[in-house]
């Protein structure tokens, strides 16, 4: 079946629903806007693929089992099993099992298992990275940028920019930066004790 409750909307495919005005849904089990027990708006949105859901304005979902929740307007999601949580607008998620949440704005996540949380203009790529700081970039595997780690960059594996690590740059493996303006390159460096630059 296809269902349409939005004005000037179009549904095609199998078990699709276009609940938002001026929306278009296609594929298998894709949904836009309010239906059954789900709330949301979904106006001016487009969902395609398999089991994608949009509950917000001006958004696009493609791939499989991706969800853009309410008030995450002007967002784009693609890949599989990604989530753009409520109140995270102007966001792009691609890959698999990535999450953008808690009022994140203008951010981009790609790869697998990455999280952008309460961040503005940040980017996470690779696998299992977490960015909580704004204007930051994390790439590689299992890296973490804390909420106060503004304007920081981290790459490699198992690196961390702590709450005092604004304007920091960490690259390599197992490095900890908790000093503003710190830079560490190499492996197992710890510059959380007011050290600015480490190589090794």
C-alpha positions in Angstrom: 0.0 0.0 0.0 0.9 3.6 -0.3 -0.6 6.4 1.8 -0.7 10.1 1.5 -2.1 12.6 4.0 0.1 15.6 3.1 -1.1 18.2 0.6 0.5 18.1 -2.8 2.5 15.0 -1.8 3.3 11.7 -3.6 3.9 8.2 -2.4 5.1 5.3 -4.5 6.6 1.9 -3.9 5.6 -0.6 -1.2 4.2 0.3 2.3 5.3 4.0 1.9 3.7 7.0 3.6 3.9 10.7 2.7 2.5 12.5 5.7 4.1 15.9 5.1 2.9 18.6 2.7 4.8 18.8 -0.6 6.7 15.6 0.2 7.8 12.7 -1.9 8.4 9.1 -0.7 9.4 6.1 -2.7 10.9 2.6 -2.2 10.0 0.1 0.5 8.5 1.1 3.9 9.7 4.6 3.8 7.8 7.2 5.8 7.6 11.0 5.9 5.8 12.9 8.6 3.1 11.8 11.0 1.6 8.4 10.7 0.1 6.0 13.2 1.8 6.7 16.5 4.6 8.8 15.1 4.6 12.5 15.3 6.5 15.1 13.3 5.9 17.3 10.3 7.9 16.1 7.2 6.9 19.0 4.9 9.1 19.5 1.8 11.0 16.3 2.4 12.1 13.3 0.3 12.7 9.7 1.4 13.8 6.9 -0.8 15.3 3.4 -0.4 14.3 0.9 2.3 12.7 1.8 5.7 13.9 5.4 5.9 12.0 7.8 8.1 11.8 11.6 8.1 9.8 13.6 10.7 11.1 17.1 10.0 11.2 19.8 7.4 13.3 20.2 4.2 15.2 16.9 4.6 16.3 14.0 2.5 16.9 10.3 3.4 18.3 7.6 1.2 19.7 4.1 1.8 18.3 1.8 4.5 16.9 2.2 8.0 17.9 5.8 8.5 15.9 8.2 10.7 15.8 12.0 10.8 13.8 12.9 13.9 11.6 15.9 14.5 13.0 19.5 14.4 16.3 18.3 12.7 15.5 20.5 9.7 17.5 20.9 6.5 19.3 17.6 7.0 20.5 14.8 4.8 21.1 11.2 5.7 22.4 8.3 3.6 23.8 4.8 4.1 22.4 2.5 6.7 21.2 2.6 10.3 22.1 6.3 10.8 20.3 8.7 13.1 19.9 12.4 13.2 18.4 13.1 16.6 15.9 15.8 17.4 17.1 19.5 17.3 20.2 18.8 15.2 19.7 20.8 12.0 21.7 21.4 8.8 23.4 18.1 9.3 24.7 15.4 7.0 25.2 11.8 8.0 26.5 9.0 5.8 27.8 5.5 6.3 26.5 3.1 9.0 25.4 3.4 12.6 26.4 7.1 13.0 24.5 9.4 15.3 24.2 13.2 15.4 22.4 14.4 18.5 21.8 17.0 21.2 21.4 20.2 19.2 24.3 19.6 16.9 24.3 22.1 14.0 26.1 22.4 10.7 27.9 19.1 11.3 29.0 16.1 9.2 29.5 12.5 10.2 30.7 9.7 8.0 32.0 6.2 8.4 30.8 3.7 11.0 29.7 4.2 14.6 30.7 7.8 14.9 28.9 10.3 17.2 28.6 14.1 17.0 27.1 15.3 20.3 26.1 18.9 21.0 28.6 20.2 18.5 28.5 23.1 16.0 30.3 22.9 12.7 32.1 19.7 13.5 33.1 16.7 11.4 33.7 13.0 12.5 34.9 10.4 10.0 36.3 6.9 10.3 35.0 4.5 13.0 33.8 4.9 16.6 34.9 8.5 17.0 33.1 10.9 19.3 33.1 14.7 18.9 31.5 16.8 21.6 33.4 20.0 20.9 32.4 22.6 18.4 34.4 23.5 15.3 36.3 20.2 15.6 37.5 17.4 13.3 38.1 13.8 14.3 39.2 11.1 12.0 40.5 7.5 12.4 39.4 5.1 15.1 38.0 5.5 18.6 39.1 9.1 19.1 37.4 11.5 21.5 37.1 15.3 21.5 35.6 16.5 24.8 32.8 19.2 25.0 35.2 22.1 25.7 37.8 21.0 23.1 36.9 23.8 20.7 38.7 24.2 17.4 40.6 20.9 17.8 41.7 18.2 15.4 42.4 14.6 16.3 43.5 11.8 14.0 44.8 8.2 14.3 43.6 5.8 17.0 42.6 6.0 20.7 43.5 9.7 21.0 41.7 12.1 23.3 41.3 15.9 23.6 40.2 16.6 27.1 38.0 19.4 28.6 40.9 21.8 28.7 42.2 21.0 25.2 40.9 23.9 23.1 42.9 24.7 19.9 44.6 21.3 20.2 46.0 18.9 17.6 46.6 15.2 18.3 47.8 12.6 15.9 49.1 9.1 16.3 48.0 6.5 18.8 47.0 6.7 22.4 47.7 10.4 23.0 46.0 12.5 25.6 45.8 16.3 25.3 44.3 18.4 28.1 46.2 21.6 27.5 44.9 24.5 25.5 46.9 24.9 22.3 48.7 21.5 22.7 50.1 19.5 19.9 51.2 15.8 20.1 52.5 13.5 17.4 53.4 9.9 17.9 52.1 7.3 20.3 51.2 7.2 24.0 51.9 10.8 24.7 50.2 12.6 27.6 50.2 16.3 27.6 47.5 16.9 30.2 50.0 18.5 32.6 50.5 21.9 30.9 52.9 20.6 28.2 52.4 22.3 24.9 54.3 20.2 22.3 55.3 16.5 22.3 56.8 14.2 19.6 57.4 10.6 20.3 
